[in-house]
């Protein structure tokens, strides 16, 4: 994507909103794979617009897309895990976006794309494992089940009959979280490589059409400011609706 005069140009804001909304909608239609993974590990295709948006606009825009995606899901479905699942998605998404976006920003070639997807995927998987081990599962058990591990163990015994509290992380981290996130990143990476170049051409054409013509920079800056304020207002409304849904409708 071509460099614009300001970071939050009309084109960039429009693309962030588009990719964030698309990722959010796809995230709403997540589904479990109970024959292979615990039911609370849900798969969806929201990583694809996230990966493409990061490639097109960089890591900062990618992080914003992650936040918008989660807000859309919270407004549409709420949280069933006291925001533990949403925190996991935030950490895992940012874990991919930052390294992948930085690498591709400085090496916009096919080899650079492969390297960024590989490093971003490894980072995302590592964050998923560490976050589940150190933060998410302990917090989830404490808040949801008052420290009673039996409820969580019961949710996993259909797949792992021999699981106990002592062996939980052996089964969960290495037989569930690791392969699940490798699968998630691999599918999204392959599909991103297939469609990214076609979509990036459309983004560049849109950017060229919205690029301010000579003598109209002031009007373009005013338009960018209006669009920026509008998008901030929309994000704040999403946050408000998500909080209202949690506190009033849960």
TORLO-958861 format. One record per residue (C-alpha): residue in one letter; z negated, y, x negated. Coordinates in steps of 0.5 Angstrom, whole numbers, padded with zeros to 4 digits, always signed. Each point is the difference from the previous one (the first is absolute). Layout:
N
AZYX/...
//
This chain:
250
X+0000+0000+0000/X+0002+0007-0003/X-0006+0005-0002/X-0001+0005+0005/X-0003+0007-0001/X-0006-0002+0003/X-0004-0006+0000/X-0001+0000+0008/X+0007+0001+0001/X+0003-0001+0007/X+0004-0006-0002/X-0006-0003-0003/X-0005+0001+0006/X+0005-0002+0005/X+0001-0007-0005/X-0008-0001-0001/X-0001+0001+0008/X+0006-0005+0001/X-0002-0005-0005/X-0007+0001+0002/X+0001-0001+0008/X+0005-0006-0002/X-0005-0003-0004/X-0006+0001+0005/X+0004-0003+0006/X+0002-0006-0004/X-0008-0001-0002/X-0001+0000+0007/X+0004-0006+0001/X-0004-0004-0005/X-0001-0008+0001/X-0004-0005-0003/X+0002-0006-0003/X-0005-0005+0001/X+0003-0006-0002/X+0000+0002-0007/X-0005+0006-0001/X-0007+0002+0004/X+0002+0004+0007/X-0003+0006-0003/X+0005+0001-0005/X+0006+0003+0004/X+0007+0001-0002/X+0005+0005+0001/X+0006+0004-0002/X-0003+0007-0001/X+0000-0001-0008/X+0008+0001+0000/X+0000+0007+0003/X-0006+0001-0005/X+0004-0002-0006/X+0006+0003+0002/X-0003+0007+0001/X-0004-0001-0007/X+0007-0001-0003/X+0003+0006+0003/X-0005+0005-0001/X-0005-0002-0005/X-0008-0003+0000/X-0003+0006+0004/X+0005+0000+0006/X-0001-0008+0000/X-0008+0001+0000/X+0001+0005+0006/X+0004-0005+0004/X-0005-0005-0001/X-0005+0004+0003/X+0005+0002+0006/X+0001-0008+0001/X-0007-0001+0001/X-0002+0006+0004/X+0006-0003+0005/X-0003-0007+0000/X-0007+0003+0002/X+0003+0004+0005/X+0004-0005+0003/X-0005-0006-0001/X-0007+0002-0002/X-0004-0004-0006/X-0003-0006+0001/X-0003+0000-0006/X-0004+0006-0001/X+0005+0003-0004/X+0000-0006-0005/X+0007-0002+0001/X+0003+0007+0000/X-0004+0001-0007/X+0003-0006-0002/X+0007+0002+0002/X-0001+0007-0003/X-0003-0002-0007/X+0006-0006+0000/X+0005+0005+0002/X-0002+0006-0005/X+0000-0006-0006/X+0007-0001+0001/X+0002+0007+0001/X-0003+0003-0006/X+0003-0004-0006/X+0007-0002+0004/X+0001+0007+0002/X-0002+0003-0007/X+0005-0005-0004/X+0006+0001+0005/X-0001+0007-0001/X+0001+0000-0007/X+0005-0006+0000/X+0005+0001+0006/X+0004-0006-0002/X+0001-0007+0003/X-0005-0003-0006/X-0004+0006+0001/X-0001-0002+0008/X-0001-0008-0002/X-0005+0002-0005/X-0004+0005+0005/X+0000-0005+0005/X-0003-0005-0004/X-0005+0004-0003/X-0002+0003+0007/X+0000-0007+0003/X-0005-0002-0006/X-0004+0006+0001/X+0000-0001+0008/X-0002-0007-0001/X-0006+0001-0005/X-0003+0006+0004/X+0000-0005+0006/X-0003-0005-0004/X-0005+0004-0003/X-0001+0004+0007/X-0002-0006+0004/X-0004-0003-0005/X-0005+0007-0002/X+0001+0004+0006/X+0003-0002+0007/X-0003-0007+0001/X-0007+0002-0002/X+0000+0006+0005/X+0004-0004+0005/X-0005-0006+0000/X-0006+0005+0000/X+0003+0005+0006/X+0003-0005+0004/X-0005-0006+0000/X-0006+0003-0003/X+0001-0004-0006/X+0001-0006+0003/X+0005-0004-0004/X+0001-0006+0005/X+0004+0004+0005/X+0005+0002-0005/X+0000-0007-0003/X+0001-0003+0007/X+0006+0004+0000/X+0003-0003-0006/X-0002-0007+0001/X+0006-0002+0004/X+0004+0001-0006/X-0005-0002-0005/X-0005-0005+0003/X-0004+0000-0007/X-0001+0007-0001/X-0008+0002-0001/X-0003+0007-0001/X+0000-0002-0008/X+0008-0002+0000/X+0002+0006+0005/X+0003+0004-0005/X+0004-0006-0004/X+0003-0002+0007/X+0001+0007+0002/X+0002+0004-0006/X+0005-0005-0003/X+0002-0004+0006/X+0001+0006+0005/X+0000+0007-0003/X+0004-0002-0006/X+0006-0004+0003/X+0000+0005+0006/X+0001+0006-0004/X+0005-0003-0004/X+0004-0002+0006/X-0001+0007+0003/X+0002+0004-0006/X+0006-0005-0002/X+0003+0000+0007/X+0000+0008+0000/X+0002+0001-0007/X+0007-0005+0001/X+0001+0004+0007/X-0001+0007-0004/X+0005-0002-0005/X+0005-0002+0005/X+0000+0007+0004/X-0003+0005-0004/X+0006+0003-0003/X+0004+0000+0007/X-0006+0004+0003/X-0001+0005-0006/X+0007+0002+0001/X-0002+0002+0007/X-0006+0004-0003/X+0004+0003-0005/X+0005+0003+0005/X-0005+0002+0005/X-0003+0004-0006/X+0006+0003-0002/X+0001+0002+0007/X-0007+0003+0000/X+0001+0004-0006/X-0001+0007+0000/X+0007+0004-0001/X+0000+0006-0004/X-0003+0006+0003/X-0004-0004+0005/X-0006-0003-0004/X-0005+0005+0004/X+0002-0003+0006/X+0000-0007-0003/X-0007+0001-0003/X-0003+0002+0007/X+0003-0006+0003/X-0003-0005-0005/X-0007+0004+0002/X+0001-0001+0007/X+0002-0008-0001/X-0006-0001-0005/X-0005+0003+0005/X+0003-0004+0006/X-0001-0006-0004/X-0007+0001-0002/X-0001+0002+0007/X+0003-0007+0002/X-0004-0004-0005/X-0007+0004+0002/X+0002-0002+0007/X+0001-0007-0002/X-0007+0000-0003/X-0003+0003+0006/X+0003-0006+0004/X-0002-0005-0004/X-0007+0002+0000/X+0000+0001+0007/X+0002-0007+0001/X-0005-0003-0004/X-0006+0004+0002/X+0002+0000+0008/X+0004-0006+0001/X-0003-0005-0005/
//
